[in-house]
Amino acid sequence: MTVQDQIMMTLEDAFQPSLLSVENESHRHSVPADSETHFKVVLVTERFAGERSVKRHQLVYAVLAEFLAGPVHALALHTYTPQEWSETGAAPDSPDCRGGTGK
């Protein structure tokens, strides 16, 4: 099972999201081919109601702590309530990598 699949399963179990997208963006960074180190997460759940962005991110980081201590180097988190998502409808694009040496 890929790291991406494991992250999806972990977030599904923890948040019961109405929408979840986990995109491996490692290819956009200076890392070896087929790496699973950089991810973009779009997570829509009622659990975020009443929580500020920082608290939402802390909740996700806590659930994914073992991944962040191991194979995952970076997460781009986009966290929404269902109402916010219905108003927004899309997460912002990730910026391009600004360097690194890659292998």
C-alpha positions in Angstrom: 0.0 0.0 0.0 1.3 3.4 -0.9 1.9 6.2 1.6 -0.8 8.2 -0.2 -3.3 5.3 0.3 -2.3 5.1 4.0 -2.8 8.8 4.5 -6.2 8.6 2.8 -7.3 5.7 5.0 -6.1 7.4 8.2 -7.9 10.7 7.4 -11.1 8.9 6.4 -11.1 7.0 9.7 -10.3 10.1 11.8 -12.6 12.7 10.2 -15.3 10.9 8.2 -15.0 13.6 5.5 -17.6 14.5 3.0 -14.7 15.2 0.6 -11.1 14.0 0.8 -8.4 14.4 -1.8 -4.8 13.4 -1.2 -2.5 14.2 -4.1 1.2 13.2 -4.2 3.0 16.3 -5.4 6.5 14.9 -4.9 7.2 15.1 -8.6 7.0 18.9 -8.3 9.9 18.9 -6.0 13.6 18.0 -6.1 13.3 14.5 -4.9 14.0 11.1 -6.5 11.5 9.7 -8.9 8.6 7.8 -7.4 9.0 9.6 -4.1 6.1 10.0 -1.7 7.2 12.9 0.4 5.1 15.9 -0.5 1.3 15.8 -0.4 -1.6 18.2 -1.0 -4.6 17.4 1.2 -8.1 18.8 0.7 -10.3 17.8 3.6 -13.9 18.7 4.1 -15.6 17.7 7.3 -18.1 18.9 9.9 -15.4 18.3 12.5 -13.9 21.6 11.5 -17.0 23.6 12.3 -16.1 26.4 14.8 -12.4 25.7 14.5 -9.9 28.2 13.1 -7.4 27.2 10.4 -4.5 26.7 12.8 -6.6 24.3 15.0 -7.8 22.4 11.9 -4.2 21.9 10.8 -3.1 20.8 14.3 -5.9 18.2 14.3 -4.6 16.8 10.9 -1.0 16.9 12.0 -1.9 15.0 15.2 -3.6 12.3 13.2 -0.8 12.1 10.7 2.1 12.3 13.2 3.6 9.0 12.4 3.8 9.9 8.7 5.3 13.3 9.4 7.9 11.6 11.6 8.8 9.2 8.8 8.3 9.4 5.0 6.3 12.6 4.7 8.3 15.8 4.4 5.5 18.3 3.6 1.8 18.6 3.6 -0.2 21.4 1.9 -3.4 21.4 3.9 -6.7 22.9 2.7 -9.3 22.3 5.4 -13.0 23.3 5.0 -16.4 22.7 6.5 -19.0 21.5 4.1 -20.6 25.0 4.0 -17.2 26.6 3.3 -16.5 24.1 0.5 -19.9 24.8 -1.1 -19.0 28.4 -1.2 -15.4 27.9 -2.4 -15.6 24.7 -4.5 -11.9 24.4 -5.1 -8.6 24.4 -3.2 -5.8 26.7 -4.4 -3.1 25.4 -6.7 0.2 24.5 -5.0 3.2 26.7 -5.8 6.1 25.4 -7.8 9.1 24.2 -5.9 11.7 26.9 -5.4 14.9 24.9 -5.4 16.6 21.9 -3.9 19.1 19.7 -5.5 17.3 16.5 -6.1 19.0 13.2 -6.9 
